[in-house]
């Protein structure tokens, strides 16, 4: 049963992580940021940016995202030391041949899709995002979302080699078979940094690659409770991520964080980093 990460048991777990050498890792869209209709407009809020910056003085921070590494760099800058993009392919020290193979496959897929489904996608307002090592089909702007999603699934069923399909929020991801996923990338980063414990917060089906590890060293938190997730804890909404970060900051700074107020926000720590 998933527990609220900001409940008594969840807070104790977060505080325990702060007392050990731990890695704090987060998905980007829908976790550190709100889901937006225009994905190009997504940015970290001032509060979250400041919290991550201060938290990085105490522990290594990572973002593990489906976005490309170049895209993440443009949005995060130097506020986070470790960025992993393309669902684990970029930034996780994968061999060049793995990346080259994924790049070649994605170029082939893009050509196949453009030839067979280009007109259909334009009519349904489906956008194909080429992230070099994976493709994402966005239909958030579609007026007929069901028809758009069905067209995407039809297109993916014809691709060769057959992609690994991961459903997102108003998007479908096509990943090259055999390439790393978020779970494997997180484990590699933990080994590289020499940490024995980690926190991972995510919100989407792609994050189940971490939740599904069921590794006792990793505390997993999902945005939104659901019976269909392997995450241990949940946050009620994306805005609670700032409250979770504040609990971690307070634990590192030796301050206590009061319970949630009637307005639903956690109290400030003595560091004042909100």
C-alpha positions in Angstrom: 0.0 0.0 0.0 1.4 3.4 -1.0 1.8 5.9 1.9 1.8 9.7 1.7 5.4 10.8 1.5 4.6 13.8 3.7 2.8 11.7 6.4 4.6 10.8 9.6 6.1 7.6 8.3 7.1 9.2 5.0 8.8 12.1 6.7 10.8 9.8 9.0 11.9 7.9 5.8 13.0 11.2 4.2 14.8 12.3 7.4 16.6 8.9 7.5 17.9 9.4 4.0 19.3 12.8 5.0 21.3 11.1 7.7 23.0 8.8 5.2 25.0 9.4 2.0 22.2 9.5 -0.4 21.4 10.5 -4.0 18.3 12.5 -4.6 16.9 11.9 -8.1 13.9 13.3 -9.8 12.0 13.1 -13.1 11.5 16.5 -14.7 8.1 17.1 -16.4 5.2 16.5 -14.0 7.6 16.1 -11.1 9.9 19.1 -10.7 7.7 21.1 -13.0 4.0 21.2 -13.9 2.8 19.5 -17.1 2.2 22.3 -19.6 0.4 22.3 -22.9 3.5 23.7 -24.6 6.5 21.6 -23.5 8.9 24.2 -24.7 7.6 26.7 -22.1 8.4 24.4 -19.1 10.8 25.8 -16.6 11.7 25.2 -13.0 9.9 27.5 -10.6 12.0 29.9 -8.6 11.2 28.0 -5.4 12.2 24.6 -6.6 15.3 26.0 -8.3 16.4 27.6 -5.0 15.7 24.4 -3.1 17.6 22.2 -5.4 20.5 24.6 -5.4 20.7 24.5 -1.6 20.1 20.8 -1.3 23.0 20.2 -3.7 25.3 21.5 -1.0 24.4 18.5 1.1 23.9 15.6 -1.3 24.2 14.8 -5.0 21.2 15.7 -7.1 20.1 14.1 -10.4 17.4 14.6 -12.9 16.5 11.5 -14.9 14.2 12.5 -17.7 12.8 11.5 -21.1 13.9 14.9 -22.5 17.2 15.1 -24.4 20.3 16.1 -22.5 20.6 19.3 -24.5 17.0 20.2 -23.6 17.6 19.6 -19.9 20.8 21.6 -19.9 18.9 24.6 -21.4 16.2 24.4 -18.6 18.2 23.5 -15.6 21.6 25.0 -16.2 24.1 24.4 -13.4 21.5 24.0 -10.6 21.7 20.2 -10.9 25.0 18.4 -11.2 23.9 15.1 -12.8 21.5 15.0 -15.8 20.4 11.8 -17.5 18.3 12.2 -20.6 16.5 10.1 -23.2 15.2 7.7 -20.5 18.7 6.7 -19.5 20.6 6.6 -22.8 22.3 10.0 -22.4 24.5 11.0 -19.4 24.7 7.5 -18.0 28.1 6.8 -19.5 26.8 4.3 -22.0 29.2 3.0 -24.7 29.4 5.0 -27.9 28.2 2.0 -29.9 25.0 1.8 -27.9 24.2 5.5 -28.6 25.2 5.2 -32.2 22.9 2.2 -32.7 20.0 4.0 -31.1 20.6 7.1 -33.3 20.6 5.0 -36.5 17.5 3.2 -35.5 15.6 6.4 -34.6 16.6 8.0 -37.9 15.2 5.0 -39.7 12.0 5.2 -37.7 11.6 8.9 -38.4 11.9 8.2 -42.1 9.3 5.4 -42.0 6.9 7.5 -40.0 7.2 10.5 -42.3 6.6 8.5 -45.4 3.6 6.5 -44.2 1.9 8.7 -41.5 3.1 12.3 -42.1 -0.2 13.6 -43.6 -2.3 11.8 -41.0 -0.2 13.2 -38.1 -0.4 16.7 -39.5 -4.2 16.5 -39.8 -4.5 15.1 -36.2 -1.9 17.6 -34.8 0.5 14.9 -33.7 4.0 16.2 -33.3 7.0 13.8 -33.7 9.9 14.9 -31.5 13.2 13.6 -32.6 15.5 13.3 -29.5 18.3 11.6 -31.5 18.2 8.4 -29.4 14.4 8.1 -29.1 11.2 9.5 -30.6 8.3 10.9 -28.7 4.9 11.4 -30.3 3.0 14.3 -28.7 -0.7 14.7 -29.1 -1.5 17.2 -26.3 -2.5 19.8 -28.9 -4.8 17.4 -30.8 -8.6 18.1 -30.7 -9.3 14.4 -31.2 -7.0 12.9 -28.7 -8.3 9.3 -29.0 -7.9 9.3 -32.8 -4.5 10.8 -32.5 -3.3 8.2 -30.0 -4.7 5.4 -32.1 -2.8 6.8 -35.2 0.4 6.9 -33.2 0.0 3.3 -32.0 -0.8 2.2 -35.6 2.4 3.9 -36.8 4.5 2.3 -34.1 3.2 -1.2 -34.9 4.7 -0.8 -38.4 8.2 0.3 -37.3 11.1 -2.0 -37.8 12.9 -2.9 -35.6 9.9 -2.9 -33.3 10.4 -0.2 -30.6 9.9 -0.5 -26.9 6.7 1.6 -26.4 6.2 3.6 -23.2 3.0 5.6 -22.8 3.2 9.1 -21.3 0.8 11.9 -20.6 -0.6 12.8 -24.0 2.5 11.3 -25.5 3.9 8.0 -26.6 7.7 7.2 -26.4 9.4 4.9 -28.9 12.6 3.6 -27.4 15.3 1.4 -29.1 15.2 -2.2 -27.9 18.1 -3.0 -25.6 19.0 0.5 -24.6 19.1 1.5 -20.9 16.1 2.7 -19.0 15.7 5.0 -16.1 16.1 2.2 -13.6 19.4 1.0 -14.9 20.7 4.5 -15.3 19.9 5.3 -11.7 21.7 2.2 -10.4 24.7 3.1 -12.5 24.8 6.6 -11.1 24.5 5.3 -7.6 27.5 3.0 -8.2 29.5 5.7 -9.9 28.9 8.1 -6.9 29.5 5.4 -4.3 26.2 6.0 -2.6 24.2 3.2 -0.9 20.8 4.9 -0.8 18.7 7.0 -3.1 15.4 8.8 -3.4 13.6 8.9 -6.7 10.4 10.9 -7.4 8.5 10.5 -10.7 5.0 10.8 -12.1 4.7 8.7 -15.2 4.7 5.2 -16.7 8.3 5.7 -17.7 9.2 6.1 -14.0 8.0 2.6 -13.3 11.3 1.4 -14.6 12.7 2.8 -11.3 9.7 2.0 -9.1 9.7 -1.6 -10.4 13.3 -2.2 -9.2 11.9 -2.7 -5.7 15.4 -2.1 -4.5 15.4 -1.7 -0.7 18.1 1.0 -1.0 15.8 3.3 -3.1 12.9 5.2 -1.6 10.4 5.7 -4.4 7.7 8.4 -4.6 5.0 8.9 -7.2 3.0 12.0 -8.0 -0.5 10.8 -7.5 -1.6 7.6 -5.7 -2.6 4.6 -7.9 -3.0 0.9 -7.4 -1.0 0.3 -10.6 2.3 1.6 -9.4 5.3 -0.1 -7.7 6.2 3.2 -5.9 6.3 3.0 -2.1 5.0 6.5 -1.4 3.0 9.2 -3.1 2.5 12.9 -3.2 -1.1 14.2 -3.7 -0.1 16.7 -6.4 2.9 18.1 -8.2 3.0 21.2 -5.9 3.9 19.0 -3.0 7.3 18.4 -4.4 8.4 21.7 -2.9 7.2 20.5 0.5 9.2 17.3 0.1 12.3 19.2 -0.8 11.8 21.4 2.3 11.6 18.3 4.5 14.9 17.2 3.2 16.5 20.6 3.6 15.2 20.9 7.2 16.7 17.4 8.0 20.1 18.4 6.6 20.0 21.7 8.4 18.9 20.2 11.7 15.6 22.0 11.7 12.1 20.6 12.2 9.3 21.1 9.7 5.9 21.6 11.2 2.9 19.6 9.8 0.9 20.9 6.9 -1.1 24.0 7.5 -4.7 24.5 6.5 -3.4 26.1 3.3 -1.5 22.8 2.5 2.0 24.0 2.6 4.8 22.8 4.8 6.4 25.2 7.3 9.6 27.0 6.5 13.0 25.7 7.7 15.4 27.9 9.6 17.5 28.1 6.4 14.7 30.2 4.8 15.4 28.6 1.4 11.8 28.9 0.0 
